[in-house]
Amino acid sequence: MSDIPDFMREFDTNTDYGFTPVSTKPAEESTPSVGKEDLNTTNLEISKVKSDVSSIKSMMNEIMQIVSEKESVNKEIQDADVQKRFKEIEKVVLPFLYNLSKSNEPYIHWPNRGPIIKAQMDKLLKLTRG
């Protein structure tokens, strides 16, 4: 279809919306007659649907409340886990830094520091990345 405007080319133009173009107006259909028993049946059906919708709304509210409570509990658990991890990080980092700053000497003699620093880095990575 080359007569499609450029701005429509990225859209699906074959979607069925339930209407059909015709060249003439469709013939008028006769109005159906409705009896009182049909109205009573319809009113009962509408009443039943309203009751069902009310029940569904009530259940959805209960579900949303449960989901909200679950999210709140999950957030509290995650917050507690984060707090615990930060405490563990402090236990690794602060003593290390404290021992580095204990002396006023201008030099630190630190033989075999590679494995010691690597061990501290591994502890930190385990705490921060799980």
N, C-alpha and C positions, 0 to 999 in steps of 0.2 A: 504494500500500500504506500505509494509514493506521495499521496495527498495528505499524509499525517504531518501536522506542524512539527518543527524541530523540537520544541519543548515537550512533545508527547512521545518522542521516540524511545525514551527509557522506561516508559510505562507499559503495562500489559493492557492492550486495548481489546482483548478478547474476553474480558470478564462479563458474565451474564448477569445483568441487573433485573431481569424479568420483564423487560419491555421490548416491543418490536415495532420498528417504523412501518407504517402502512400508508398507502396512497389515498385512502378514503376513510371517513369516520365509520367506526364499527356500528352495526345496527343496534338500536336500543333493545335491551332485554326487558322482558316483562317483570314487574315487581312481584316477588313471591308473596304469597299470602301467609300470614303467621297466625296460628291459633293460640288460644289461651293456654292450652296444655304445653305448647312449645315454649311459651314464655315462662311458665312455672318450671319446666325442666331446665331452661337456660338460667333462671335465677338460682336454682339449686346448684347447678354446675359452677356458676360464678361464685357462690357462697363457698363451695368446696375449694375452689382455686384460691380464694382469699385466705381461707383457713390454712391451706398448704403453704402459701407464701409467708404467712405469719409464722408458721412453724419453722420454715427454712430460715427466716430472718433470726429467729430466736437461737437456732442451732449455730448459725454463722457468728452471732455475737459471742456465744460460748466458745466456739473455736478460736475466734480472734483473741479472746481473753486468755485462753490457754497458751496460744502462740506468744502473746505479749509477756506472760509470766515466764515462759521458757526462755525467751530472748533476754529477759531481765536476769534470770538465774545464770544463763550462759555468760552474760557480760560480767556478772559478779565473779564467776569462776575464772574468767579470763583476766579480770583485774587482779584477783588474788594470785594467779599464776605469774603475772607480770611483776607484781610486788615481790614475790618470792625470788624470781630470777634476778631482779635488781639487788636484792639483799645478797644473793650468792655472788653477783658480780662485785659488789663492794668487798666481800670477804676475800676475793682474789686480788683486786686492784689496790685497795687501801693499804694492806700490810706491805705489799710490794713497794708502793710509793713511800710509805713511812720509813721502811728500812733504807731506802735510797737517800732520804733526807735527814737521817739521824745524826750524821756527823757534819762538822763544819770544815772538814779537811777538803782541800781543793781537788783532790784526786780520789778516785775509787778504784781499788784493786779488785778486779772481778774475773778471776780465771774461770774457764768453762762456762761462761755466761750464755753461750749459744743454746745448749740443751735446757737451761733453766728458763730462759726467755721463751723458748719454743713451748715448753710445758705450760707456762702462764698463758700464752696465746691460745693453745689448744683448749685450756679450761674456759677462757673467754668465749671462744667460738662455739664450744659445746653449750654454754649458757645462752648465747644470743641466737644461735641457729638451731638449737635443739638436737 
